[in-house]
Structures are given as structure tokens and as C-alpha cells.
């Protein structure tokens, strides 16, 4: 039996979409989609949900989370970074389960369109390549070398990144990705020694655009709802 742990961190105080983590999407609470995918992957000995909301924790238990972890208030503010919350959740999950996995995964509760194969693929990439971490993303719509600009302190805009050669076609630029915040995979020991998203050997697992939306607004919510309905129609 694998000893991998999956963490899912879901704050209760969303402002963009009120109560989004327990709002119904395709007949089930938003957070349930991530729990179900984690369970269906067959990769995890335990799934731990961290939240400052008792309602979220109660629903997470109903939908199959193994451990319900109360997030400290200081890790649940609007300005709190997510990495400390993930670290706290991992520590508590290990304490409660007695496990110390070599690999652990965090699934974002607001990315319900990821597939089981996405989770398996990201984990396999880390474990087969022996790297410190794997993130997920989709091909970027704009390239910082070609058509993404930034405003300088002088108020003028310029291409965000330049090379020592002109880039006249998007295809001539290095491949760039939009992080979709869907799946993070870490080597446990590296993460605990140096909690971070990026290391020198971080790899990306590419996901298609239609499985990459992250719900942060009402428009995002409706877009994800449409993609789910389209997926059902297309079988």
C-alpha cells in the first residue's frame, strides 16, 4: 500500500465567489470534485483537508477525506500564503496517520476539471525523474518574448523578456506556460527542508486548456459549469 498523502487546502472566506468551496457544481460541492479525483487515482494512503471553516470540513468528511484539519487563524487570512498552510496540513496528516511519505501532493480545491490521469501523470513525472517538485500548467496564450508586455516605472510598455536574437514569430520563442494551480507534487523531505513551489529541478506536467480553469470569480464558475456540461454532451 502506498504511503503517499494528498492535501487539499480550502479557506472559508472567499470574496470572489462566496462560499465557493461548498457551492454546488454538477450536483456536488466544489471541494468534493478534488476529493473524488484523489480517491479515484488510487495513489494515496490518506487524503487530508485543511480549512478554517467547519462547514467545509464537515462536507469534506462526508465526501471521503480521511483527515479533517482545522487551519490556524493566522494561516487563513486574505494575505496568508498557501505554502505554510500546506506545510501545516502535511504535518498534521503525518501526525494523525503515522505516515511519512516520500511523495506528497496538494490539489487545489478550485480546479475541479483535472482528471485522474492528470494526477497520476504528475506524480509519475516526479517519481520517474527523481526531481524535487512538479507543477502543472497549460500552454500560455501570450509569450513574454513576443506579445506580453509590461509597464516600466517611466510609464512606457515594452516586451517582458528579451533574447539575444530577435523573436519575430511566437514559435521562435521558448515554450511558456500558464500555471493552473491544479496539482503540486513534492518530494516530502525537500519540501520540509525548504518549503517552496520552485526548485532548480522543478518540472511541469502539461494539461490541456479545458482541464485547467481555476475558479476565482463568478465568471470562472460559469465557465467551468459550461465545460462540464459540454464534456457530458460529448461523452
ZALOTI-341193 format. One line per 8 residues: number of its first residue (from 0); their letters; for each residue x negated, y negated, z of N, C-alpha, C. Coordinates in Angstrom, 2 decimals, decimal comma, padded with zeros to 5 digits. Each point is the difference from the previous one (the first is absolute). Last residue first. Layout:
% ZALOTI-341193
NUM	A	X/Y/Z/X/Y/Z/X/Y/Z ~ ...
***
This chain:
% ZALOTI-341193
234	XXXXXXXX	019,61/-013,08/-024,36/-000,24/001,36/000,46/-001,35/000,25/000,54 ~ 002,43/-004,07/-001,63/-000,95/000,62/-000,93/-000,42/001,40/000,42 ~ 002,94/-002,65/002,66/000,63/000,12/-001,32/-000,91/000,74/-000,98 ~ -001,63/-001,01/004,32/001,05/001,03/000,07/000,62/000,22/-001,36 ~ -003,15/-003,47/000,44/-000,65/001,29/000,09/001,01/001,14/000,06 ~ 001,54/-004,42/000,13/-000,47/000,34/-001,35/-000,66/001,37/000,00 ~ 001,30/-001,79/004,13/001,18/000,38/-000,78/-000,39/000,40/-001,42 ~ -003,39/-001,65/002,80/000,49/001,28/000,50/001,19/000,49/-000,81
226	XXXXXXXX	-001,69/-004,26/-000,94/-000,94/001,03/-000,47/000,43/001,38/000,48 ~ 002,50/-003,76/001,53/000,20/000,23/-001,43/-000,90/001,13/-000,51 ~ -000,62/-001,44/004,43/001,29/000,69/-000,13/000,28/000,34/-001,47 ~ -003,74/-002,63/000,91/-000,23/001,40/000,39/001,29/000,79/-000,11 ~ 000,34/-004,57/-000,75/-000,80/000,60/-001,07/-000,26/001,48/000,30 ~ 002,13/-002,65/003,26/000,91/000,29/-001,10/-000,74/000,66/-001,17 ~ -002,55/-001,41/003,69/000,93/001,05/000,44/000,93/000,41/-001,15 ~ -002,95/-003,66/-000,61/-000,72/001,29/000,00/000,95/001,14/000,33
218	XXXXXXXX	001,72/-004,31/000,39/-000,17/000,36/-001,40/-000,74/001,32/-000,14 ~ 000,47/-001,87/004,27/001,28/000,54/-000,47/-000,09/000,41/-001,47 ~ -004,58/000,15/002,60/001,02/-001,03/-000,22/001,30/000,69/-000,43 ~ -004,02/002,39/000,78/-000,32/-001,13/000,87/001,02/-001,13/-000,14 ~ -001,52/005,43/-001,60/001,15/-000,85/000,33/-000,37/-001,07/001,01 ~ -002,74/002,64/-004,05/-000,03/-000,12/001,46/001,08/-000,99/000,39 ~ -001,30/003,29/-004,68/000,58/-001,15/000,68/-000,04/000,11/001,53 ~ -001,63/003,40/-003,48/-000,86/-000,87/000,81/000,67/-001,16/000,71
210	XXXXXXXX	001,29/003,55/-003,43/-000,03/000,59/001,34/-000,77/-000,89/000,99 ~ 000,53/-001,14/-004,66/001,36/000,22/000,49/000,05/000,77/001,32 ~ -004,17/-001,00/-002,32/000,65/-001,22/000,47/001,37/000,26/000,61 ~ -003,75/003,88/000,18/000,72/-000,77/-001,03/000,74/-001,17/000,61 ~ -004,59/001,83/002,20/001,41/000,38/-000,07/000,69/-000,81/-001,09 ~ -005,37/001,50/001,77/000,90/-000,81/-000,80/001,40/000,60/-000,04 ~ -004,24/-000,11/003,57/000,85/000,98/-000,67/001,06/-000,80/-000,74 ~ -005,18/-001,41/001,81/001,42/-000,28/-000,19/000,67/001,17/-000,70
202	XXXXXXXX	-004,59/-000,69/003,53/000,52/000,31/-001,32/001,48/-000,38/-000,08 ~ -004,77/-001,25/003,19/001,46/000,11/-000,13/000,39/000,28/-001,46 ~ -004,52/-000,68/002,33/000,37/001,14/-000,83/001,51/000,21/-000,12 ~ -002,07/-003,54/002,57/-000,77/-000,02/-001,24/000,42/001,13/-000,94 ~ 003,77/-001,67/003,19/-001,38/000,37/000,29/-000,75/000,00/-001,34 ~ 005,16/-001,87/002,14/-001,02/000,18/-001,03/-001,36/000,37/000,59 ~ 003,85/-000,61/002,75/000,62/000,56/-001,20/-001,07/000,37/-001,01 ~ -000,75/000,04/005,49/000,03/-000,87/-001,16/000,78/000,67/-001,12
194	XXXXXXXX	-002,55/000,89/005,15/001,36/-000,11/-000,55/000,07/-001,03/-001,13 ~ -003,84/002,99/002,27/000,03/-001,29/-000,71/001,37/-000,17/-000,64 ~ -000,85/003,71/002,80/-001,28/-000,69/000,23/000,01/-001,40/-000,59 ~ 003,71/002,84/-000,66/-000,08/-000,35/001,42/-001,30/-000,73/000,32 ~ 000,66/001,60/-004,44/000,98/-001,03/000,33/-000,13/-000,44/001,45 ~ -002,62/003,60/-001,53/-000,46/-001,27/-000,58/000,94/-001,14/000,38 ~ 001,17/004,38/001,30/-001,16/-000,48/000,75/-000,51/-001,33/-000,54 ~ 003,71/002,21/-002,26/000,30/-000,47/001,35/-001,21/-000,62/000,69
186	XXXXXXXX	000,94/-000,08/-005,20/-000,70/000,91/000,87/000,14/-000,55/001,41 ~ 003,81/-001,39/-003,45/-001,30/-000,26/000,61/-000,64/001,29/000,53 ~ 004,21/-002,46/-003,38/-000,58/001,24/000,51/-001,39/-000,32/000,54 ~ 005,01/-002,50/-001,60/-001,40/-000,19/000,41/-000,49/001,32/000,59 ~ 004,39/-002,04/-003,24/-000,67/001,11/000,67/-001,43/-000,42/000,33 ~ 003,13/-003,32/-001,72/000,86/001,17/000,19/-000,65/001,08/000,86 ~ -001,24/-004,65/-001,93/000,20/000,19/001,45/000,82/001,23/000,32 ~ -001,77/-001,95/-004,31/001,44/000,11/000,24/000,34/000,31/001,46
178	XXXXXXXX	-004,04/-002,59/-003,24/000,24/000,90/001,11/001,50/000,07/000,26 ~ -002,13/-001,08/-004,76/000,77/-000,61/001,09/000,11/001,04/001,11 ~ -004,11/-000,22/-003,77/001,22/000,61/000,53/000,68/-000,94/000,98 ~ -003,95/000,38/-004,45/000,44/-000,61/001,25/001,35/000,58/000,40 ~ -004,62/000,85/-003,54/001,35/000,38/000,42/000,31/-000,62/001,36 ~ -003,46/-002,51/-003,30/000,06/001,17/000,89/001,44/000,31/000,39 ~ -000,53/-002,48/-004,66/-000,28/-000,29/001,41/-000,01/001,29/000,81 ~ 001,15/-000,38/-004,71/-001,45/-000,12/000,18/-000,39/-000,24/001,45
170	XXXXXXXX	004,58/000,22/-001,62/-000,60/001,34/-000,03/-001,51/-000,03/000,21 ~ 002,60/-004,03/-000,42/000,21/000,64/001,31/-000,71/001,35/000,06 ~ -001,98/-003,69/-003,23/001,17/000,88/000,03/000,09/000,63/001,38 ~ -003,40/-003,04/-000,89/000,99/-000,57/-000,91/001,25/000,87/-000,12 ~ -004,58/-001,16/003,15/001,08/000,98/-000,05/001,11/-000,62/-000,85 ~ -005,73/-000,82/000,54/001,38/-000,49/-000,15/001,00/001,15/-000,07 ~ -004,55/000,36/002,86/000,38/000,06/-001,41/001,42/-000,50/-000,11 ~ -002,11/000,54/004,16/-001,11/-000,61/-000,74/000,21/000,12/-001,51
162	XXXXXXXX	004,20/-000,44/003,45/-001,07/000,95/-000,26/-001,12/-000,71/-000,74 ~ 004,29/-001,62/003,58/-000,70/-000,07/-001,27/-001,07/001,09/-000,08 ~ 004,99/-001,49/002,76/-001,29/000,68/000,00/-000,63/-000,10/-001,39 ~ 004,01/-002,48/000,95/-000,40/000,38/001,36/-001,38/000,65/000,05 ~ 001,65/-003,88/-003,50/000,06/001,45/000,09/-000,59/000,44/001,33 ~ 001,87/-004,87/000,18/-001,00/000,69/-000,80/000,21/001,50/000,13 ~ 002,21/-005,41/001,31/000,07/001,45/-000,02/-001,05/000,58/-000,94 ~ 000,44/-004,74/003,29/000,00/000,56/-001,34/-000,01/001,52/000,07
154	XXXXXXXX	-000,25/-002,97/003,83/001,34/000,02/-000,55/000,08/000,56/-001,40 ~ -003,78/-000,38/003,23/000,19/-001,20/-000,80/001,37/-000,07/-000,66 ~ -001,53/003,77/002,52/000,23/-001,11/000,93/000,22/-001,32/-000,75 ~ 001,31/004,37/-002,75/-001,14/-000,40/000,83/000,35/-001,16/000,90 ~ 003,02/004,15/-002,35/-000,15/-001,45/000,13/-001,17/-000,31/000,94 ~ 000,94/004,42/-003,44/000,10/-000,50/001,37/-000,29/-001,50/000,02 ~ 001,72/004,34/-003,67/-000,76/-001,21/000,31/000,16/-000,35/001,47 ~ 000,49/004,21/-003,94/000,37/-000,37/001,37/-000,89/-001,18/000,40
146	XXXXXXXX	-000,36/002,50/-004,24/001,18/-000,88/000,04/000,55/-000,23/001,41 ~ -004,48/002,16/-001,09/000,58/-000,39/-001,28/001,16/-000,99/000,12 ~ -002,61/002,27/003,55/-001,04/-000,32/-000,98/000,58/-000,61/-001,28 ~ 002,64/001,66/003,70/-000,73/-001,18/000,48/-001,11/-000,42/-000,96 ~ 004,69/002,49/-001,40/-001,40/000,29/000,28/-000,71/-001,26/000,49 ~ 005,40/002,13/000,04/-000,90/-001,08/-000,37/-001,42/000,38/000,37 ~ 003,39/003,10/000,78/000,64/-000,71/-001,11/-000,89/-001,13/-000,51 ~ -001,77/004,66/002,44/000,37/-001,39/000,23/000,64/-000,61/-001,25
138	XXXXXXXX	000,12/005,27/001,67/-000,73/-000,87/-000,92/000,51/-001,44/000,11 ~ 000,60/002,84/004,35/000,46/000,17/-001,38/-000,74/-001,00/-000,88 ~ -000,94/002,72/005,10/000,33/-001,21/-000,74/000,48/000,35/-001,39 ~ -002,11/001,95/005,29/000,79/000,20/-001,20/000,32/-001,34/-000,65 ~ -004,29/002,18/003,24/001,18/-000,85/-000,03/000,79/000,32/-001,26 ~ -004,01/002,49/003,33/000,68/-000,11/-001,29/001,19/-000,92/000,17 ~ -005,07/001,25/002,77/001,41/-000,36/-000,07/000,48/-000,01/-001,44 ~ -004,36/001,71/001,41/000,51/-000,49/001,28/001,49/-000,32/-000,04
130	XXXXXXXX	-002,24/003,90/-003,19/-000,17/-001,43/000,24/000,64/-000,41/001,32 ~ -000,41/004,42/-002,68/-000,71/-000,23/001,25/-000,24/-001,46/000,32 ~ 002,33/002,60/-003,73/-001,15/-000,87/-000,26/-000,79/-000,31/001,25 ~ 003,91/002,76/000,20/-000,87/000,59/-001,03/-001,24/-000,83/-000,26 ~ 003,33/-001,53/003,07/-000,63/001,21/000,52/-000,92/000,65/-001,03 ~ 002,52/-003,96/-001,14/-000,92/-000,25/001,11/-000,75/001,26/000,39 ~ 003,29/000,45/-003,32/-001,09/-000,84/-000,48/-001,01/-000,28/001,10 ~ 004,01/002,28/001,06/-000,95/000,86/-000,71/-001,20/-000,80/-000,50
122	XXXXXXXX	003,56/-002,36/001,99/-000,72/000,79/001,00/-001,07/000,88/-000,67 ~ 002,86/-002,43/-002,81/-000,87/-000,92/000,73/-000,83/000,74/001,04 ~ 003,28/002,45/-002,42/-001,10/-000,41/-000,85/-000,98/-000,92/000,70 ~ 004,01/001,41/002,19/-000,95/001,11/-000,16/-001,21/-000,41/-000,82 ~ 003,46/-003,14/000,40/-000,64/000,23/001,31/-001,04/001,11/-000,12 ~ 002,58/-000,83/-003,79/-000,87/-001,14/000,27/-000,75/000,20/001,31 ~ 003,29/003,13/-001,20/-001,25/000,20/-000,74/-000,95/-001,18/000,17 ~ 004,33/-000,25/001,84/-000,79/000,97/000,75/-001,35/000,21/-000,69
114	XXXXXXXX	002,15/-004,67/-001,08/000,39/001,40/-000,11/-000,85/000,87/000,92 ~ 001,81/-005,45/000,12/-001,15/000,90/-000,17/000,51/001,44/-000,05 ~ 002,80/-003,91/000,83/000,00/000,66/-001,29/-001,21/000,90/-000,25 ~ 001,14/-003,02/003,92/000,76/001,25/-000,03/-000,08/000,78/-001,31 ~ -002,34/-003,87/003,11/-000,33/000,49/-001,34/000,69/001,35/-000,23 ~ -000,20/-002,64/004,19/000,75/-000,78/-000,99/-000,34/000,40/-001,44 ~ -002,07/001,81/004,06/001,43/000,29/000,08/000,81/-000,69/-001,09 ~ -005,20/001,76/-000,20/000,74/-001,23/000,26/001,49/000,30/-000,06
106	XXXXXXXX	-004,04/003,44/001,40/000,98/-000,30/-001,04/000,74/-001,27/000,37 ~ -004,97/002,59/001,31/001,06/-000,92/000,38/000,89/-000,25/-001,21 ~ -003,66/004,12/001,79/000,66/-000,77/-001,05/000,98/-000,97/000,63 ~ -004,80/003,32/001,18/001,35/-000,45/000,36/000,49/-000,99/-001,06 ~ -004,10/004,14/001,16/000,67/-000,92/-000,93/001,31/-000,48/000,61 ~ -002,69/002,85/002,48/-001,10/-000,59/-000,77/000,55/-001,03/-000,98 ~ 002,43/001,16/004,80/-000,12/000,38/-001,40/-001,23/-000,59/-000,66 ~ 001,83/001,39/004,88/-000,99/-000,98/-000,46/-000,30/000,33/-001,45
98	XXXXXXXX	004,12/001,20/004,06/-000,71/000,18/-001,26/-001,05/-001,09/-000,21 ~ 003,46/000,55/003,57/-001,23/000,73/000,27/-000,84/000,24/-001,24 ~ 004,37/-002,46/000,79/-000,05/001,27/-000,73/-001,20/000,86/000,36 ~ 000,81/-004,41/001,92/001,22/000,78/000,20/-000,08/001,39/-000,63 ~ -003,58/-003,11/-000,52/000,17/000,28/001,43/001,19/000,93/000,22 ~ -000,80/-001,59/-004,35/-001,01/000,98/000,39/000,16/000,39/001,47 ~ 002,74/-003,41/-001,65/000,37/001,28/-000,62/-001,00/001,09/000,37 ~ -000,92/-004,39/001,40/001,12/000,56/000,75/000,43/001,35/-000,57
90	XXXXXXXX	-003,40/-002,39/-002,29/-000,46/000,38/001,35/001,12/000,69/000,78 ~ 001,13/-001,84/-004,19/-000,83/001,20/-000,13/-000,47/000,48/001,37 ~ 002,35/-004,06/-000,17/000,89/001,14/-000,31/-000,79/001,29/-000,10 ~ -002,39/-004,01/000,54/000,73/000,32/001,22/000,87/001,23/-000,22 ~ -002,19/-001,71/-003,76/-000,97/000,61/000,93/000,69/000,42/001,30 ~ 002,51/-002,39/-003,16/-000,26/001,35/-000,48/-000,94/000,72/000,96 ~ 000,80/-004,50/000,85/001,21/000,78/000,27/-000,17/001,45/-000,45 ~ -003,47/-003,13/-000,95/000,06/000,34/001,43/001,24/000,82/000,36
82	XXXXXXXX	-000,32/-001,47/-004,54/-001,03/001,00/000,35/-000,01/000,31/001,50 ~ 002,80/-003,47/-002,07/000,54/001,36/000,04/-001,02/001,03/000,47 ~ 000,43/-005,35/001,58/-000,50/000,81/-001,11/000,50/001,44/000,14 ~ 002,54/-004,54/001,93/-000,84/001,15/000,36/-000,42/000,78/-001,25 ~ 003,05/-003,92/000,39/-001,39/-000,23/-000,40/-000,92/001,17/000,29 ~ 004,72/-000,09/001,13/-000,07/-000,33/-001,43/-001,44/-000,11/-000,48 ~ 000,70/003,14/004,24/000,38/-001,37/-000,35/-000,11/-000,21/-001,51 ~ -001,10/003,99/002,90/001,26/-000,02/-000,74/000,47/-001,41/-000,35
74	XXXXXXXX	-003,74/001,63/002,86/-000,26/000,56/-001,33/001,22/-000,07/-000,90 ~ 000,07/-001,43/004,56/-001,05/-000,80/-000,63/-000,38/000,51/-001,39 ~ 003,21/002,33/002,79/000,52/-001,27/-000,52/-001,06/-000,80/-000,74 ~ -000,32/005,38/000,18/-000,13/-001,12/000,94/000,42/-001,31/-000,65 ~ 002,07/004,77/-001,51/-001,12/-000,88/-000,32/-000,06/-001,15/001,01 ~ 001,88/005,22/000,26/000,39/-001,40/000,26/-001,21/-000,89/-000,23 ~ 001,27/004,95/-002,12/-001,00/-000,74/000,75/000,40/-001,46/000,11 ~ 001,57/005,36/-001,20/000,56/-001,34/-000,06/-000,82/-000,86/000,94
66	XXXXXXXX	-000,55/005,03/-002,80/-000,35/-000,85/001,15/000,50/-001,42/-000,25 ~ 001,05/003,48/-003,11/-000,38/000,81/001,16/-000,25/-000,83/001,24 ~ 003,48/-000,88/-004,31/-001,31/-000,38/000,52/-000,29/000,82/001,25 ~ 004,21/000,20/-002,72/-001,05/001,00/000,02/-001,38/-000,41/000,42 ~ 004,63/-002,22/-000,25/-000,42/000,40/-001,34/-001,28/000,84/-000,02 ~ 001,92/-001,78/004,06/001,09/000,73/-000,66/-000,46/000,56/-001,34 ~ -002,93/-002,83/002,36/000,12/001,31/000,63/001,07/000,86/-000,64 ~ -000,49/-004,47/-001,40/-001,15/000,79/-000,44/000,03/001,40/000,60
58	XXXXXXXX	003,19/-003,15/001,45/000,30/000,49/-001,35/-001,13/000,87/-000,53 ~ -000,69/-002,11/004,13/001,10/000,98/000,13/000,32/000,61/-001,37 ~ -003,14/-003,50/000,16/-000,55/001,23/000,57/001,07/001,08/000,11 ~ 001,31/-004,31/-001,43/-000,84/000,66/-001,01/-000,53/001,32/000,52 ~ 002,39/-002,64/003,02/000,90/000,50/-001,05/-000,79/000,74/-001,08 ~ -002,29/-002,25/003,48/000,57/001,26/000,46/000,92/000,60/-001,06 ~ -004,27/-003,32/-000,86/001,46/000,06/-000,01/000,49/001,37/000,44 ~ -004,57/-001,41/-000,82/000,42/-000,75/001,17/001,51/000,07/000,16
50	XXXXXXXX	-003,32/003,85/-002,41/000,85/-001,18/-000,17/000,22/-000,70/001,33 ~ -002,34/004,62/-002,93/-000,27/-001,05/000,98/000,90/-001,19/-000,27 ~ -000,41/005,67/-001,14/000,56/-001,31/-000,37/-000,23/-000,97/001,15 ~ -002,15/005,00/-001,94/000,21/-000,91/001,12/000,52/-001,33/-000,52 ~ -000,75/005,58/-001,30/000,34/-001,29/-000,57/000,38/-000,91/001,16 ~ -002,98/004,96/-000,76/000,90/-000,87/000,74/000,18/-001,32/-000,73 ~ -002,28/003,65/-001,95/000,38/000,72/001,21/000,95/-000,85/000,84 ~ -000,76/-000,30/-005,52/-000,21/-000,57/001,32/000,48/000,92/001,13
42	XXXXXXXX	000,32/000,46/-005,02/-001,40/-000,30/000,31/-000,25/-000,26/001,48 ~ 004,11/000,90/-002,96/-000,61/001,17/000,63/-001,43/-000,24/000,46 ~ 003,65/-002,80/-002,32/-001,35/000,21/-000,55/-000,66/001,25/000,55 ~ 004,30/-001,72/001,48/000,07/000,83/-001,20/-001,39/000,28/-000,58 ~ 000,51/-002,93/003,77/000,35/001,37/000,36/-000,05/000,92/-001,22 ~ -000,68/-004,57/-000,71/-001,11/000,54/000,79/000,27/001,46/000,35 ~ 003,41/-002,40/-002,16/-001,11/000,29/-000,91/-001,17/000,62/000,74 ~ 003,68/-001,45/002,59/000,34/001,17/-000,81/-001,12/000,37/-000,96
34	XXXXXXXX	-000,45/-003,94/002,55/-000,08/001,18/000,86/000,28/001,26/-000,81 ~ 000,55/-004,11/-002,18/-001,42/000,29/000,24/-000,18/001,24/000,87 ~ 004,39/-001,53/-000,82/-000,60/000,42/-001,27/-001,47/000,37/000,20 ~ 002,59/-001,90/003,55/000,21/001,43/-000,18/-000,65/000,51/-001,28 ~ 000,23/-004,68/001,24/-001,14/000,73/000,58/000,13/001,51/-000,21 ~ 003,60/-002,88/-001,43/-001,22/-000,18/-000,79/-001,16/000,84/000,55 ~ 004,98/001,75/000,87/-000,82/-001,14/000,42/-001,31/-000,06/-000,78 ~ 004,14/002,21/-002,50/-000,80/000,32/001,20/-000,84/-001,22/000,38
26	XXXXXXXX	002,95/000,26/-003,94/000,70/000,76/001,01/-000,78/000,37/001,23 ~ -001,63/-002,72/-003,73/000,39/001,30/-000,53/000,56/000,89/001,11 ~ -001,61/-003,73/002,35/-000,42/000,01/-001,40/000,22/001,40/-000,53 ~ 001,06/-003,30/004,74/000,27/001,16/-000,84/-000,44/-000,24/-001,44 ~ -002,32/-002,10/004,53/001,08/-000,30/-000,94/000,18/001,18/-000,96 ~ -003,39/-000,61/003,46/001,12/000,90/000,29/001,19/-000,28/-000,90 ~ -004,08/-002,47/-000,37/-000,50/001,36/000,20/001,10/001,01/000,34 ~ 000,74/-004,86/-000,61/-000,21/000,75/-001,24/-000,41/001,45/000,25
18	XXXXXXXX	001,72/-004,19/002,64/000,17/001,42/000,36/-000,31/000,94/-001,16 ~ 000,16/-004,66/-001,86/000,33/000,26/001,41/000,29/001,49/000,21 ~ -003,18/-002,49/-003,50/001,19/000,86/-000,11/000,34/000,43/001,43 ~ -003,24/-003,26/-000,27/000,35/000,00/-001,42/001,25/000,81/-000,28 ~ -001,96/-000,14/004,38/000,72/-001,23/-000,32/000,46/-000,03/-001,46 ~ -001,25/003,94/004,12/-000,16/-000,45/-001,38/000,84/-001,25/-000,26 ~ -001,30/002,91/004,25/000,36/-001,41/-000,21/-000,20/-000,51/-001,39 ~ -001,06/004,51/002,01/001,43/-000,26/000,02/000,40/-001,40/-000,41
10	XXXXXXXX	-004,26/003,45/-001,57/000,37/-001,05/000,94/001,49/-000,29/-000,08 ~ -003,21/004,37/-001,19/001,17/-000,76/-000,46/000,42/-001,00/001,06 ~ -003,85/004,07/-001,79/000,16/-001,14/000,91/001,09/-000,92/-000,54 ~ -002,07/005,31/-000,31/000,91/-000,91/-000,69/000,31/-001,13/000,97 ~ -003,77/004,48/-000,72/000,57/-001,10/000,77/000,90/-000,83/-000,91 ~ -002,20/005,32/000,17/000,56/-001,10/-000,79/000,57/-001,05/000,94 ~ -003,90/004,29/000,28/001,05/-000,82/000,62/000,42/-001,06/-001,00 ~ -002,60/005,26/-000,15/000,14/-001,39/-000,43/001,17/-000,69/000,70
2	XXX	-001,85/004,65/000,24/000,10/-000,87/001,17/000,17/-001,46/-000,42 ~ 001,35/005,18/-002,26/-000,77/-001,23/-000,07/000,16/-000,82/001,28 ~ 000,37/005,40/-000,32/000,84/-001,20/000,00/-000,88/-001,25/000,00
***
